[in-house]
Amino acid sequence: METVAALKRHHWHPLLIARGGVEAHGGEVLTAAAGAGLRVVERPLPQPGVPGLLRALEELHEVDVVRLRSPLDSASCRVLFRGSAAVLANSGREPFGLVGLETMAVGGVACTGCSGEDYVVPGRNALVLETNDPQEFLRLFGAIHTQARWERALRRTARSMARHYAWPQIMRHLLLPRLDSFAATARTERHGPACGSFPVCARS
């Protein structure tokens, strides 16, 4: 919310689209928005899917923050992630940052934090914040927003990197080798070492 307020002070015209959970933290966020002088509206989706999302985002003049009250399906998330100028995925509560990776997979501009997103390369496939200072985001976003070629290259590189984290790739390079190792250990414990693996002492 501080970042949105800072964008307004610099005469940008931000519209933050947010979908939160039912935790008490949501109330704290809305209180912070009010304290920052932001106008917040809450919108349910009048119908499921992308058509409902688009209708919920109509007539938002003078609005700074839209809090969506309905669940979003995967297609709606892809539309938001791809169509947004930036997706703020710099949560300190989710170390891996799956939202950032989902954003990159559809060619969006992910803005992550420094909480363990090892799939990002700052400035090449995502924007990476090192602090909670809104001015840091303004500098990074302002730079990429005024350089269309850089933004296009970042979106392309983001999609390319995200392919390495698709489930088939994860299964092939991470899970299957571990399963094979577990299976080999279980066979050894059940039947003893494989033939030829015993130490041999030769006598002349």
C-alpha positions as CSV (number, residue, x, y, z in Angstrom):
1,M,0.0,0.0,0.0
2,E,2.9,2.3,0.7
3,T,4.2,1.6,-2.8
4,V,0.8,2.5,-4.4
5,A,0.7,5.7,-2.4
6,A,4.2,6.6,-3.5
7,L,3.2,6.0,-7.1
8,K,0.3,8.4,-6.7
9,R,2.5,11.1,-5.2
10,H,4.8,10.8,-8.2
11,H,1.7,11.4,-10.5
12,W,1.5,7.9,-11.9
13,H,-2.0,6.5,-11.9
14,P,-1.7,3.1,-10.2
15,L,-4.5,0.5,-9.8
16,L,-3.7,-2.2,-7.4
17,I,-5.7,-5.4,-8.0
18,A,-5.5,-7.6,-4.9
19,R,-7.0,-10.9,-3.9
20,G,-6.4,-11.9,-0.3
21,G,-7.3,-14.6,2.1
22,V,-9.4,-14.6,5.2
23,E,-6.6,-14.1,7.6
24,A,-6.5,-11.1,10.0
25,H,-3.6,-9.7,8.1
26,G,-6.1,-8.6,5.4
27,G,-7.7,-6.2,7.8
28,E,-4.3,-4.7,8.6
29,V,-3.6,-4.2,4.9
30,L,-6.9,-2.3,4.4
31,T,-6.2,-0.2,7.5
32,A,-2.8,0.7,6.0
33,A,-4.5,1.6,2.7
34,A,-6.9,4.0,4.4
35,G,-4.0,5.5,6.4
36,A,-2.2,6.2,3.2
37,G,-5.2,8.0,1.7
38,L,-6.0,5.3,-0.9
39,R,-9.5,4.7,-2.1
40,V,-10.4,1.0,-1.9
41,V,-13.4,-0.8,-3.4
42,E,-14.4,-4.4,-3.0
43,R,-15.8,-6.3,-5.9
44,P,-17.1,-9.8,-6.3
45,L,-17.0,-11.5,-9.7
46,P,-20.5,-11.4,-11.1
47,Q,-19.8,-14.6,-13.0
48,P,-16.9,-17.1,-13.1
49,G,-13.9,-16.9,-15.3
50,V,-12.3,-14.2,-17.3
51,P,-15.6,-12.5,-18.3
52,G,-16.5,-12.1,-14.7
53,L,-13.0,-10.7,-13.9
54,L,-13.3,-8.1,-16.7
55,R,-16.8,-7.0,-15.5
56,A,-15.5,-6.6,-12.0
57,L,-12.8,-4.3,-13.2
58,E,-15.2,-1.9,-15.0
59,E,-15.9,1.7,-13.9
60,L,-13.0,2.2,-11.5
61,H,-12.5,5.9,-11.9
62,E,-10.7,7.5,-9.0
63,V,-10.1,4.1,-7.5
64,D,-6.6,3.1,-6.2
65,V,-7.1,-0.4,-4.9
66,V,-9.6,-3.2,-6.0
67,R,-10.1,-6.0,-3.5
68,L,-11.5,-9.0,-5.4
69,R,-13.8,-10.9,-3.1
70,S,-14.3,-14.0,-5.3
71,P,-11.8,-16.8,-6.1
72,L,-9.9,-16.6,-9.3
73,D,-9.5,-19.5,-11.7
74,S,-6.2,-20.2,-13.4
75,A,-7.3,-18.5,-16.7
76,S,-8.2,-15.3,-14.8
77,C,-4.8,-15.3,-12.9
78,R,-3.0,-15.7,-16.2
79,V,-4.8,-12.7,-17.6
80,L,-4.0,-10.5,-14.6
81,F,-0.3,-11.7,-14.5
82,R,0.2,-11.1,-18.2
83,G,-1.7,-7.8,-18.5
84,S,-0.4,-6.0,-15.4
85,A,2.4,-3.6,-15.7
86,A,4.0,-5.4,-12.7
87,V,3.0,-8.1,-10.3
88,L,4.2,-7.5,-6.7
89,A,5.2,-10.9,-5.5
90,N,7.6,-9.7,-2.8
91,S,5.9,-11.4,0.2
92,G,8.0,-12.1,3.2
93,R,5.6,-14.8,4.2
94,E,6.2,-17.1,1.2
95,P,9.9,-17.8,0.8
96,F,9.8,-19.5,-2.6
97,G,7.4,-17.1,-4.2
98,L,5.3,-19.3,-6.5
99,V,3.3,-16.3,-7.7
100,G,6.4,-14.8,-9.1
101,L,7.2,-17.9,-11.0
102,E,3.6,-18.2,-12.3
103,T,3.8,-14.5,-13.5
104,M,7.1,-15.3,-15.3
105,A,5.5,-18.3,-17.0
106,V,2.9,-16.2,-18.8
107,G,5.4,-13.5,-19.7
108,G,4.5,-11.0,-16.9
109,V,6.8,-8.7,-15.1
110,A,7.4,-10.2,-11.6
111,C,8.7,-8.0,-8.8
112,T,10.0,-10.4,-6.2
113,G,11.8,-9.9,-2.9
114,C,15.1,-11.3,-1.5
115,S,13.4,-14.2,0.3
116,G,14.7,-17.1,-1.6
117,E,13.4,-16.9,-5.2
118,D,16.4,-18.6,-6.8
119,Y,14.8,-18.6,-10.2
120,V,15.2,-14.8,-10.7
121,V,18.0,-12.9,-12.3
122,P,17.6,-9.3,-11.3
123,G,16.9,-7.1,-14.3
124,R,16.9,-10.0,-16.8
125,N,13.8,-12.0,-16.0
126,A,12.3,-10.1,-13.0
127,L,12.6,-7.1,-10.8
128,V,14.1,-7.8,-7.4
129,L,13.6,-5.7,-4.3
130,E,16.2,-5.8,-1.6
131,T,14.2,-3.5,0.8
132,N,10.7,-2.5,1.7
133,D,11.3,1.1,0.7
134,P,8.7,2.0,-2.0
135,Q,11.3,4.3,-3.6
136,E,13.3,1.2,-4.6
137,F,10.3,-0.1,-6.6
138,L,9.7,3.3,-8.2
139,R,13.3,3.4,-9.4
140,L,13.2,-0.1,-10.9
141,F,9.7,0.1,-12.4
142,G,10.4,3.6,-13.7
143,A,13.5,2.4,-15.5
144,I,11.9,-0.5,-17.2
145,H,8.6,1.3,-17.9
146,T,10.5,3.9,-20.0
147,Q,12.6,1.3,-22.0
148,A,10.2,-0.8,-24.0
149,R,12.9,-3.0,-25.5
150,W,14.2,-3.9,-22.0
151,E,10.7,-4.7,-20.8
152,R,10.0,-7.0,-23.9
153,A,13.3,-8.8,-23.4
154,L,12.6,-9.3,-19.7
155,R,9.2,-10.8,-20.4
156,R,10.7,-13.2,-23.0
157,T,13.5,-14.3,-20.7
158,A,11.0,-14.8,-17.8
159,R,9.0,-17.2,-19.9
160,S,12.1,-19.1,-20.9
161,M,13.3,-19.4,-17.4
162,A,9.9,-20.5,-16.1
163,R,9.9,-23.5,-18.4
164,H,12.7,-25.0,-16.4
165,Y,10.3,-25.1,-13.4
166,A,7.4,-26.9,-15.1
167,W,6.3,-30.0,-13.4
168,P,7.7,-32.4,-16.0
169,Q,11.1,-30.8,-15.5
170,I,10.8,-30.9,-11.7
171,M,9.9,-34.6,-11.9
172,R,12.8,-35.4,-14.2
173,H,15.6,-33.5,-12.5
174,L,14.6,-33.4,-8.9
175,L,12.0,-36.0,-7.8
176,L,12.8,-39.0,-9.9
177,P,16.5,-39.2,-9.0
178,R,15.5,-39.1,-5.3
179,L,12.9,-41.8,-5.8
180,D,15.5,-44.0,-7.5
181,S,17.9,-43.4,-4.6
182,F,15.3,-44.3,-2.1
183,A,14.4,-47.5,-4.0
184,A,18.1,-48.5,-4.2
185,T,18.5,-48.0,-0.5
186,A,15.4,-50.1,0.3
187,R,16.7,-53.0,-1.9
188,T,20.0,-52.9,-0.2
189,E,18.5,-53.0,3.2
190,R,16.2,-55.9,2.2
191,H,18.6,-58.1,0.3
192,G,22.1,-56.8,1.2
193,P,24.6,-55.3,-1.2
194,A,24.4,-56.2,-4.8
195,C,26.7,-59.0,-6.2
196,G,30.2,-57.7,-6.8
197,S,30.0,-55.0,-4.2
198,F,31.6,-57.0,-1.3
199,P,35.2,-56.2,-0.4
200,V,37.5,-59.0,-1.5
201,C,40.8,-60.1,0.0
202,A,43.0,-62.0,-2.4
203,R,45.5,-64.5,-1.1
204,S,48.6,-65.3,-3.1
